[in-house]
Amino acid sequence: MTTSLTDVVEPAQDLLFVCSSGGHLSQLMAARPWWERHTRRWVTFNLTDARTQLHDEHVIWAYHPTTRNIPNLVRNLGLAVRVLRTRRPDAIVSTGAAVAFPFFVLGRILGIPTIYIEVVDRIDTPTLTGRLCRPFSTTFCVQLPVQLEVYPGATVIGPLI
């Protein structure tokens, strides 16, 4: 059975999207009909694709690269503290990658619902960020039913792209 993003996130109105640029951002951008009716902010990397796709959005630039980069993990943890102290969202939503982890840890500590959406192209093994964020996720979503074999008990929301 597939659940919609609306069912997963409602009644949240103020959303914080945290994702890497590239494919992670593209998957969230594909959900625009859903998220455009919410108040929102974005945390992503200051790269050409993100600047182009989010030119009319409120964006906070994260530190990259993040994959296995401890100094930037610490910097992004500090960023998460500053962002979540400034304005607490109703929910934090992410498709990954590693930039999501410090926001999910802090969000969970602060009692902010965290919704992780595993990327659609990972069907036979979990992503590193999926493994790290799942324990801190209020709701863990997959896009395809076959991904339930990797993430039993996840919520299937259907493909974003």
N, C-alpha and C positions, 0 to 999 in steps of 0.2 A: 504494500500500500504506500502511495506517495503522499507526502504532506507538503503543503505550499510554504514558501518563506513567510507569507503573511501569518499563517497559523503558528509558525515557530517563533516569530518575533513579536507579534502583537501582544500587549498594547503599547509596546515601546514606540516612542515618537522621536526621541533624540538619539541618533545612532552615531557611533564612532566606528568607521571602517578602517581596519589596519591590514595592509597587505604589501607584498613586494610589487614592484612594477612588472611589466611584461604580462605573461599569461595569468598570473594571480589577479592582477588588476583587471584584465580583460574579462575574466569570468564575473567579477562583481559589476563591471560596466554593463554586461549583458542583462543584468537584473534591474536596469534603470527604471522600467515601468513600475517596479515594486518600490525601490528606494527613493524615487524622486519626490514622493509625497511626504517624506519624513524630513525633519531637521537633521542635518548630518555634518560631520567633519571627516576628513580622511587623513590617515598617516601612511605615507609611502615614501619612495625614494625620489629625489630631485633629478630625474632622468627625462629625456625627451618625450618618451611615450606618456609618462605620467603628467608632465606639464601640458601636453597637447590634450589628452583626454579629460583632464581635470581643470582646464583653464578657467572655468566659471564656478569652481567649487572652493570651499574653504579647506586648504591643505596644509598640513604640518609635515615638514620634511624630516624623515628619519635618517639615521646613519647607515651607510652600507659600505662594503658588502657585509652581510650578516652570517652567512654560512660558516659555522665553526670559527667565527671571529670574536674572541672573548672581549677585546676592548670595545667593539661596537655593540656587543650585547649589553655591557655595562652602560655605555652611552644611551642606548635605547631604553634601558631600565630607568635612567634618570629622566629621559624624555617622557616615559609613561607616567612617572610621578608628577612631573610638571603639567602634563596634559590632563590627567585625571584629577588633579588638585584644582585646576582652573575651572573646569565644568564637567561634572559627572554625567556621562551619558546614561540613557535608560538601558543600553546594551552595547556591547562591543562585538563586532562581526568581522570575521576574517576568513580568507581562503588560503592563508599562509603567505609567505613562508616565514623564516625565522624571526622577522621583525614582530610577528604576532606574539611570540612567547612571553616577553616581559609584560606586555599589556594584559595577557590572559592571567598571568600569575598575580599581578597587582589587582586586576579587575576582580578576580575571585576573592582575594583578601578583603577588598572593599565591598563585596556583596553585589557587584555589578554583574548582571547576566552576561555570559560569554557564549557566543554562537560561532562554532568553527564549521566551515564547509570544506570538506576535502575536495581537492581538485579532481576534475572529471577524468583526466588522463592517467590516473594512478589506480589501476583496478586489481593488481595481483599482489602488491606489497604496500605497506603503509609508508607515507612520507615521514621524514624525520620530524618535521613540525607537527604533523598529525599525531605522532607518538608522544611528543612533548606536551602539546596543548590539550590532548584528550582528558587527562586528569583534572585540568583546570576549566574544562568546558561545561557550562550549564546544559547546553544542547550541542551534540556532535552530529553533524549532518554529512551524508554522502549523496552524490548525485545519481548514482546508478545502483539498482538492487544487487548487482554482482559484487559491489564494494562491501556489502554486509558480511561477506566471507572474511574480509580483512578486518572489518570493524563491527563485530556482532553487537546488536542493540542500538546501532546508530539510527538516525531518522533519515529516511530517503525523501529528498525534496525534488528529485528530477533534475535533468541537466540544465545548467544555466546557459550554456552555449550549444 
